[in-house]
Amino acid sequence: MNYSVYQRAPEYCVHETLLADILSPYKSYATYLKDAVIIDRTNETAFPPDEKKHLKALVTARGRFKIPEPCYIDDTGHFNSVEFNICFNQLAYVLMAQCLREKLLKKLASYSYNFYKEKQLSSMFIVNFFCQFRKPINAQRFWGDLSLTKISVRGHSIFIRAYCAFYDELNGFADGDVLLAFHDQKK
C-alpha cells in the first residue's frame, strides 16, 4: 500500500528534562516511562489502515516503558492492572504537559505548563477506568499509546476521554478506556 497519500501528523519528542520534571513525584524505582513522543492528530485528514484505532484521536502519546521489578509486590512475571494504571498515569501526565507547552489543544489554550505542574497531583482525577488484558506483556520492554479522544468543559472541570493500549514485541496486548477530570481551581 502506498502510504504517501496520507498526511503525516506532526510529532514532538518529549525532552528528557520535561520527562524528569513531570515524573518527579514518582519514586525512582517506580518511574517506568523511559521516553515518549507526542503526535498531534488535530489536523489529520486520513489515516493508514493500521492506525484506525486512533481515527478520532486529538493527540496521541507513544511511550517506551521498562519495569525492572514491581514497586509493590514480588515479580509476577508479567504486566498487570496496577502497572497498567501507573504507566497510564505517567504517559497521561507527560502528554498533558507537552500539549500545554506546545499549545496543541484549543480547549486547554488558557492553561500554562507552570499552572499544570503546580496542580498535577492535586487536580487530576481518574473518574472511570476500564482495562482488559488480551495476551501477557513482557514488563521488561514494552510500549504504550495514549490517545485523547474528547475534551469537554463543565463548570470548573475539564473532562478528557482517553484510549490507552500497551503492547510488546511478542504481540502481548492490553488496552483500556479512561475518563479523566482536571478540576480548574483557578476559576
N, C-alpha and C positions, 0 to 999 in steps of 0.2 A: 504494500500500500504506500502511496506517496503522501508522506506527512507534511510536505512543504506547503500544501494548500491550507493548513491550519495556522492560525495566528498564535505565535508563541507568547505566553504570558511573561511579563517582567518578573525577574527573580531578585531577591535581596538576601545575600548571605548575612547571617546574624554574626556580628563581630564577637570575638571571644570576650571582650570586656563587657559588652551588653549581656551576654550569656552569664558570665560570672556575677554581674551586678544583680540581675533578675533572680538567679538561682541562689543568691547568698543566704536566704533564710533556711535552706536545706543543709543538713549535716553533710560533710564531705563524702561519707560512705553511702549516703542516700541521694547523691546527685547523679542520676542515671543518664540524663541527656548530655551528649558529648558535643554535638554541633547541630546546626539547623539552617535551613533556607526557607524563606517566605516567598510564596508565589502569589502575585496579585492577579486575581482572576476577574476583577470587576469589569474589564473591558474586553474579555474574550468573547469571540463570536462563534467559535467552533472548537470542538474537542476531538482528538483522536479517539477511536472506538474504545481503547483500553482505559480511557480516563472518564468514562461516562459516570462513574460514581461521584465525580466532582462537578457534574454538569451544572448544579445550582450553587456551587461554592462562590463566595465573595472573595475569599482569600484562603490559602492553604499553607500550613507549616509542615515541612518534612524534616524529621529529625533522626539522628543516629543515636542509638542507645546501647548501653552495656550495664548489666547488673552483675558485678563480680560475686556478690552474695547478698541475700535478702537482708534488709535492715531490721527485721522484726521476728524472724523465725529461722530455724535451721533450713538449709538449702533444700528446696523441693525438687530441684532439677528442671523446673520449667517456669515460665512466666505465668503469674496468677492474677486474680482480680485486684488484690491490694496493689501489686506492682502496676497493673493497668491504670489504676486511679492515680498513683504517684506520677507515672510517666505522662498521663494525660495532663495533670496539673502543670508539670514542668513545661510541656510543649505549649499549653494554653497561655501561661504567664509570658513566655517568650514571644509567642505570636502577638498577643495584645501589645506588648512593649514595642515591638518592631512596627506594628501598624500605627501606633501613636507617633513614633519617631518619624515615620515616612508619610504620615497623614494619608493612609491608604483607604480609610473608610469614612465616608462623608458624615455618617451619623455619630462618629466619635471625634469629629474635627475640633470640637471645642475643648477637648481634654488634652492635657500635656503629659509628656512622659514623666516629668517630675511629680505631678499630681498622682498619676497611676502608681508610680513606685512607692510613694508615701502611703497609699491606700491599698496596695497589692494584697496584703493578707487580711486586712480588716473589712474590706468592702466587696470582695469577690466571693460568691457562694455557688455551690452546685445545688440546683433546685431539684433536678431529676437526673438520674444516672442509670443507664442500662448498658450492659456489655455481655457479649457471648463469645465463647471460645470454640473455634471450629477444628483447629489442629494445633497441638502443642508448639510453643515458640521457644527457641533456644535463647535464654536470657543473656547469654554471653555476647551475642551480636545480633541486633535486630533494628528495624526501622519503624517509624510511625508517621502517619499522615493525619493531620487535624484540619478539617475544613469548617470554616464558619459559613453557615448556610442562610441564616436570617438574623437580623438585628431589629429589635423594636424597643421603643422608649415608652414607659408607662410611669407617670408621676416622676418620682426621684430615682427610678431604677431603669437600667438598661438590661434587656433580656437578649441572650445570644443562644441560638440553636447551633449545635455542632455535631459533626460526624467524625469519628475517630477510628482508625484502623492501625493495627500493629502486625508486622509480618517479618519473616526471616528468609534465609536463602533456601531452606528446605520446605517451603510452602506452609510453614506454620502461620496461623492467622487467627486474629481476634479482632472484633470490631464492636462499636457501640455508638449510641446516641446520647447526647448530654444537653441539658438546658442549664445555662449559666446565668447568673444575675450579678450585676455590678451596681451596688447602691451608691448613688451620687450624693455624698454628704456635703458637697459644696453648695447645693441649692437650698 
